[in-house]
Amino acid sequence: MKKCFLPLTAAVACFILAACASVEYQGESLPALSSDTPVKFYLVSELDKMPGVIVLGTAEYTARPSLTSKDIREKLQSAARREGANGIRIISMAKIPDGEARKDQLNNAGSPQWNVSDNSDTSLSYMKNTINYSDVRDKEKTIYKTFVRAEFLSVPETVQAVEVLP
């Protein structure tokens, strides 16, 4: 029992650290904003019309497969507040393969959603696989993490702009 405790503890610690991935930020920091201060998302076309916008730095975040776009936005907004930014411009988003899972695992998982590859299976073939589940194993589908690169901005309060959700 004692021989298994240390490797098991190390594995659990690695899992927890991987699940709590943080936003990596490089750039200038201003005093942190309060948790109720709104942090808005902007498009380049909107920023071109807004004088006085300052790019503070660049943030990168790799979201685990079970996170929704709302979760990703909230994580970025929280990180921006810590750095004193009240605006965010998404530079790029990419899907990165992060393993595979069967359809039954995806359907029965407790997570809010999984990002999976597009599939051309028809509902008829899905029904057939479900009925014959005990005899036929479904193909595994690729699960994706989401990689986001964004700029944190300092937008003057006097500038009127419309927020755009990514």
N, C-alpha and C positions, 0 to 999 in steps of 0.2 A: 504494500500500500504506500509506504513512504517513498519507494522508488518512483512511483507514478505521480506523486504529488507535485514535485518540482517541474517536470515537463508539462503537466497539465496546467499549472499556474502560469507558466511562461506562455503557453498557447492562448490562454484566456486573456492575458495582458496584451499580447500582440493583437488579438481580435478587437479588444476594446479600443486600443490606440488607432487601429485602422478604421474603425467605425466612426471615430470622432475626428475625422480629417478636418483640418482647419483651412481657412483662406490664407494663402501665401501672398503677402503684400510687399511691394518695393516702391518706395517713394516718400514724399513728404507727409508728415502727420501734423494735423492741427489739434487743438483741444477736443476731446471726445464730446460727442453730442448726447443729449439725454435720450432715453429709450422711447420717448413719445415724439421725438422730432422726426418728421417725415423725410424719407430718402426716396427720391424719384428716379425712374429710369428714363433716359433720353435717347433719341436717335441723332445721328450726325447731322441730318438736315435741320433739325430743331436747334442744335447747338451752334450751327453756322449763323443763325439769325439772332443769337443771344450774346450781347457784349459782356465782357468781364468774367467769363467762365474760365476757371483755372483747372488744369489737369494736375491732380496731386500725385498720382502714381498708378501703377498697374497691379491688379490682383488676379490670382489664378486659383481656381477651386475645382477639385475633382469630386463629384457627387456620387455616392454609391448608387447602385441600380434601383433601389427601392424608393428613392426620393422623387417627389413630384416637382414640377416647375415652380410651384408655389413655395415649396421647401427651399429650393435653390435660391429663389429671389429673397426670401427671408434671411437666409444665411449670408448672402451678399450685403443686404441692407444692414444687418447687425455688424458685420465687419467694417462697412463704410462708416457707421456711426462711431466705432472705436477709433477710427483714423481721422475723424472730424469732417468727413465728406457728406454732403447732402444731395449728391447726384451720382448716378452710375450710367456709364455707357458700355453696353456689351460689345466687345471687339469681335469675339468668335466663340462658337460653341461646337463641340465635336463629340461624337459617340465613340467610346473605346471599348472593345470586347473585354468582358470580365467573367468569362466562364459560360457554362451551358446548363440548361435545366429542361426537364420534360414538361409537357403541357400540364400534366396533373400537378406538378410541383408549382407551376406558375399560378394555376387556378386556385390552389388550396393554400397558398402562402398567406401569412398574416400581414404582409407589407401592403402599403397603400397602392402600389403599382410596380410593375417591372417594365423596363425598357427592353423590348425584344425586337429582333429583326422583322421586317415585313415578311409575310408568309402568304403564299398563293393557295393554301389549302382551302377547299370549299367547305361549307358547313356540313355537307353530306359526308365527306371523308373524315371530318372531325367527329361526327356522330358515330361513324363506323369504328373509329379508333376508341371511342368512349365505350361503346357496347362491347367491343372485343378486348377491353383493357387487360383482362386476365391472361389473354393469349398473345397479344401483340403489344410491344412496347412502342410508345410514340417516339418520333424523332426528337432529338434534343435540339433546343433553340438557343441561339446565342443571346446572352444577357449583356447589356451595355451599361457602362458608367458614363456620366456626362462630364466632359471637361469644359470649363468656362473660363475665358479670359476677358477681363473688364477693366475699364479705367474708372477710378474714383475721382469725382469732380467737386469743386467748390463753386456753387452757383449762387450769385448774388440774389438776395431775397426780392429785390426790386424788379428782377427779370420775370416776366410773365411767360410761362411755357406750359405746354400740355404734356403730361406724363404719358409715356408709351410703354406698355408692358411687353416684355420679350416673349 
